[in-house]
Amino acid sequence: MDADRVTWKVSVTGAKGSGKTSLISRIVYDSDAAIGMKRELFRKRFSASLGSRRIIAELLFQELDSSESSASAILNSNAVMVVVDITEQPSYEEAVEIVRYVSGLERRPLTIIVGNKLDRKYEAVVWEDEMKSLQKKYGVEYCFVAAKNGEGIQNLINSLLDGLVSRIAQKRKANA
């Protein structure tokens, strides 16, 4: 089986306290211990397939404050994960602004809204209805996770990889 090697940059943004650092730590290190994580690129290798070809994907995760969600940072990303603290309505409102900004870009990265803190779902003020509304309006994906205990993380990774691989397939089809 042939293998393609790709590197994809994933920007992780959202409101302060939404769990961006913990989410990156959970994906890369399978731990929510974000203590001591410096603001840098975090690398994780994944494997996916496109037909009979295997894809070895290096994902580079970069955390951005929502104020840093500027054209230069987002434009160079293959994907953007917008993290929402589901227990804080202002976190959702900030995410809506980020999604609106990203959806207006000419070269739109894959965008996934990540409802974080599912382990505190009994305190939630942001529900699936709000996420579905954004999905319908802006054509983004969404999922719910708990970076603290890992719930939903594999589904997020699968959605991210599926979306990025799908974009490769579309480009190859267009160039054929």
C-alpha positions in Angstrom: 0.0 0.0 0.0 1.4 3.3 -1.0 1.6 6.1 1.5 1.4 9.9 1.1 2.9 12.1 3.8 1.2 15.4 4.6 1.5 18.1 7.2 -1.6 20.0 8.3 -1.7 23.0 10.6 -4.6 23.1 13.0 -5.3 26.4 14.8 -7.2 26.0 18.1 -9.0 29.2 19.2 -11.8 30.3 21.4 -12.6 32.3 24.5 -10.2 32.5 27.4 -10.9 29.6 29.8 -12.7 27.5 27.1 -10.1 24.7 27.5 -8.0 25.2 24.4 -4.7 24.1 26.0 -6.3 21.1 27.8 -7.8 20.0 24.5 -4.5 20.2 22.7 -2.9 18.3 25.6 -5.6 15.6 25.4 -5.2 15.1 21.7 -1.4 15.2 21.6 -0.4 13.6 25.0 -3.7 11.9 26.0 -3.7 14.0 29.2 -5.5 17.1 30.3 -2.4 18.3 32.2 -1.8 21.6 30.5 0.5 22.9 33.2 3.8 24.1 31.7 2.7 23.9 28.1 4.3 26.8 26.3 2.6 28.5 23.3 4.2 26.6 20.5 3.3 24.1 17.8 2.4 20.7 19.1 2.9 17.7 16.8 0.9 14.5 16.6 1.1 11.9 13.8 -2.0 10.1 12.6 -2.8 7.6 9.9 -5.7 7.8 7.5 -6.7 6.4 4.2 -7.9 7.7 0.9 -9.1 4.9 -1.3 -6.2 2.4 -1.5 -3.7 5.0 -0.4 -2.5 5.4 3.1 -2.0 8.9 4.4 0.5 9.6 7.2 -0.5 13.0 8.5 1.5 15.2 10.8 -0.9 17.5 12.6 0.6 20.7 14.0 -1.7 22.2 16.6 -1.3 25.9 17.4 -3.2 27.7 20.1 -4.5 31.1 19.4 -6.3 33.6 21.7 -9.5 34.7 20.0 -7.9 38.2 19.7 -5.1 36.5 17.7 -7.5 35.0 15.2 -6.2 37.2 12.5 -5.9 36.6 8.8 -2.2 35.6 9.0 -2.7 32.9 11.6 -6.0 31.5 10.3 -5.1 31.8 6.6 -2.1 29.5 7.0 -4.2 26.8 8.7 -5.7 23.8 7.1 -8.2 23.5 9.9 -9.6 25.7 12.7 -11.1 24.2 15.9 -13.2 26.9 17.7 -13.5 25.8 21.3 -16.6 26.7 23.3 -17.0 26.2 27.1 -20.5 24.8 27.1 -21.1 26.2 30.6 -20.5 29.8 29.6 -22.8 31.6 27.2 -20.2 34.4 26.4 -17.8 31.6 25.2 -20.4 30.6 22.6 -21.0 34.2 21.6 -17.3 34.7 21.0 -17.2 31.4 19.0 -20.0 32.7 16.8 -17.9 35.8 16.0 -14.8 33.7 15.1 -16.9 31.4 12.9 -18.4 34.4 11.1 -14.9 35.7 10.5 -13.5 32.4 9.2 -16.5 31.8 7.0 -15.9 35.1 5.3 -12.3 34.1 4.2 -11.7 33.4 0.5 -9.6 30.3 1.4 -11.7 28.8 4.1 -10.0 26.2 6.4 -12.0 23.2 7.6 -13.8 24.6 10.7 -15.0 22.5 13.6 -16.8 24.0 16.7 -15.8 22.0 19.7 -18.2 22.1 22.7 -15.8 21.4 25.6 -16.5 20.5 29.2 -19.0 17.8 28.5 -18.0 16.4 31.9 -20.0 19.3 33.3 -23.0 18.8 31.0 -25.4 19.4 33.9 -24.2 23.0 34.1 -24.4 23.5 30.3 -26.0 26.6 28.8 -24.9 25.8 25.2 -26.7 22.9 23.6 -26.7 20.9 20.4 -29.5 23.2 19.0 -27.0 26.2 19.0 -24.3 24.1 17.4 -26.7 22.8 14.7 -27.7 26.3 14.0 -24.1 27.3 13.3 -23.6 24.2 11.2 -26.6 25.1 9.0 -25.7 28.8 8.7 -22.0 28.5 8.1 -21.4 24.9 6.9 -19.1 24.0 9.9 -18.8 20.8 11.8 -19.3 20.5 15.5 -18.8 18.0 18.3 -18.8 17.8 22.0 -15.9 16.7 24.1 -14.5 16.6 27.6 -10.8 17.4 27.5 -10.6 16.6 31.2 -11.5 12.9 30.8 -11.1 12.3 27.0 -14.8 11.8 26.3 -15.5 12.5 22.6 -11.9 13.1 21.7 -11.7 10.2 19.2 -14.8 11.4 17.5 -13.2 14.9 17.2 -10.0 13.4 15.7 -12.0 11.3 13.3 -14.0 14.3 12.1 -10.9 16.4 11.7 -9.0 13.7 9.7 -12.1 12.8 7.6 -12.6 16.5 6.7 -9.0 17.1 5.8 -8.7 13.8 3.8 -12.0 14.8 2.0 -10.4 18.0 0.9 -7.4 16.1 -0.6 -9.8 13.9 -2.5 -11.7 17.0 -3.8 -8.5 18.6 -5.0 -7.3 15.4 -6.7 -10.7 15.0 -8.4 -10.6 18.7 -9.6 -7.0 18.3 -10.9 -7.8 15.0 -12.7 
